[in-house]
């Protein structure tokens, strides 16, 4: 293990209520010092369904989902995760971009969700 690389963590959503069919964006993360490892710890309540993705930018203004980007998770529900309690950690890959935001979308379009999420970057 390379002990020279630090891990940065940040709670990106704290009990964020997302309306049915709605979405929420995190603040901007500057990835200029990132080593390329990413994970997202999620906690979800409510009867809706979440999709979590990342969007990137090279100018810090316009954020887009790159054509080769995979979602962090799709169809995550309050009984998802290894303990069936709406909690899980997902590793994900980010393309070469200078800035990133996390986007959470409620996809059932019938019920809201409440999301708490913590991002780890190395």
C-alpha positions as CSV (number, residue, x, y, z in Angstrom):
1,X,0.0,0.0,0.0
2,X,1.3,3.4,-0.9
3,X,1.2,5.4,2.3
4,X,2.1,8.6,0.4
5,X,-1.5,9.1,-0.9
6,X,-4.1,10.6,1.3
7,X,-7.8,9.8,1.2
8,X,-10.2,12.7,1.2
9,X,-13.8,12.2,2.3
10,X,-16.7,14.6,2.1
11,X,-20.4,14.2,2.9
12,X,-22.0,15.4,-0.3
13,X,-25.6,15.0,0.7
14,X,-27.0,15.1,4.2
15,X,-30.6,13.9,4.5
16,X,-31.3,15.5,1.1
17,X,-34.9,15.1,0.1
18,X,-35.4,14.5,-3.6
19,X,-38.9,14.8,-5.0
20,X,-40.4,12.1,-7.2
21,X,-38.8,12.5,-10.6
22,X,-36.4,15.1,-9.3
23,X,-32.7,15.4,-9.0
24,X,-30.0,17.0,-6.9
25,X,-26.4,18.0,-7.6
26,X,-23.5,18.1,-5.1
27,X,-21.0,20.9,-4.9
28,X,-18.0,20.9,-7.2
29,X,-15.0,18.7,-6.5
30,X,-11.6,19.7,-7.9
31,X,-9.9,16.5,-9.1
32,X,-6.5,18.1,-10.0
33,X,-4.8,16.3,-7.1
34,X,-6.9,13.0,-7.2
35,X,-5.1,9.8,-7.7
36,X,-7.9,8.1,-9.5
37,X,-9.7,6.0,-6.8
38,X,-13.3,6.9,-5.9
39,X,-16.1,5.4,-3.8
40,X,-19.5,6.6,-2.6
41,X,-21.2,5.5,0.6
42,X,-25.0,5.8,0.3
43,X,-27.8,5.7,2.7
44,X,-31.3,5.9,1.3
45,X,-34.8,6.1,2.8
46,X,-38.2,6.7,1.3
47,X,-40.2,4.7,-1.2
48,X,-38.6,6.0,-4.4
49,X,-35.7,4.6,-6.4
50,X,-32.3,6.3,-6.8
51,X,-29.8,6.5,-9.6
52,X,-26.4,8.0,-8.8
53,X,-24.0,9.3,-11.4
54,X,-21.1,11.6,-11.8
55,X,-20.8,14.5,-14.2
56,X,-17.6,16.1,-15.2
57,X,-16.2,19.4,-16.4
58,X,-12.9,20.8,-17.7
59,X,-13.9,24.4,-17.4
60,X,-15.7,24.3,-14.0
61,X,-18.9,25.7,-15.5
62,X,-20.5,23.2,-17.8
63,X,-21.0,19.7,-16.3
64,X,-21.8,16.8,-18.6
65,X,-21.9,13.0,-18.3
66,X,-19.1,11.7,-20.5
67,X,-20.0,9.2,-23.2
68,X,-17.9,6.5,-21.5
69,X,-19.2,7.1,-18.0
70,X,-20.9,4.4,-16.0
71,X,-23.5,5.2,-13.4
72,X,-22.4,4.8,-9.8
73,X,-25.6,2.8,-9.1
74,X,-29.0,2.4,-10.6
75,X,-32.3,1.2,-9.1
76,X,-31.1,1.7,-5.5
77,X,-33.9,1.4,-3.0
78,X,-34.4,1.6,0.8
79,X,-34.0,-2.2,1.1
80,X,-30.9,-2.3,-1.1
81,X,-27.3,-3.0,0.1
82,X,-25.8,-6.1,1.8
83,X,-27.8,-5.6,5.0
84,X,-31.1,-4.8,3.1
85,X,-31.1,-1.5,4.9
86,X,-30.6,1.0,2.1
87,X,-26.8,1.4,2.9
88,X,-23.9,0.4,0.6
89,X,-20.5,1.6,-0.7
90,X,-19.9,1.6,-4.4
91,X,-16.5,2.0,-6.1
92,X,-16.5,3.8,-9.4
93,X,-14.2,5.1,-12.2
94,X,-14.0,8.7,-13.3
95,X,-12.7,9.8,-16.7
96,X,-10.0,12.4,-17.0
97,X,-11.7,15.6,-16.0
98,X,-10.6,18.5,-13.8
99,X,-13.9,19.0,-11.9
100,X,-16.7,16.6,-10.9
101,X,-20.2,16.8,-9.3
102,X,-22.4,13.9,-8.0
103,X,-25.9,13.8,-9.3
104,X,-28.7,11.8,-7.6
105,X,-32.0,11.2,-9.6
106,X,-35.2,9.8,-8.2
107,X,-36.3,7.5,-11.1
108,X,-39.6,5.9,-9.9
109,X,-41.3,9.3,-10.5
110,X,-44.0,8.4,-7.9
111,X,-42.2,8.6,-4.5
112,X,-39.5,10.9,-3.0
113,X,-36.3,9.7,-1.5
114,X,-33.9,11.0,1.2
115,X,-30.2,10.5,0.5
116,X,-27.1,10.8,2.7
117,X,-23.9,10.3,0.7
118,X,-20.2,10.4,1.5
119,X,-17.6,10.6,-1.2
120,X,-14.0,9.2,-0.8
121,X,-11.3,10.2,-3.2
122,X,-7.7,9.1,-3.3
